[in-house]
């Protein structure tokens, strides 16, 4: 009976940690997308970046979560464009926007 309680508590703690870590990652993705849009004269649409994928990768021998967030923006309010923020743990690994905007 005691081992079941310990396993249950461990699962609760792991779930709480995952939730907290996910909220921090989402806020980082939102903040970086908002900042990028503001710095380049773009309008950040919908007010949030949405999680599109999550996977586990190895980094220096340890597993770490890799999350991909997608956001929408517009240059002059006419065409909706896509951007992506890829986080490796709590670090921005890659940031991309729709390349059509760069050719203008």
Secondary structure, DSSP 8 states (H G I E B T S, - for coil): -HHHHHHHHHHHHHHHHHHHHHHHHHHHHHHHHHHHHHHTT-EEEEEEEEEEEEEEEEETTEEEEEEEEEEEEESSSSSEEEEEEEEETTEEEEEEE-GGGGG-
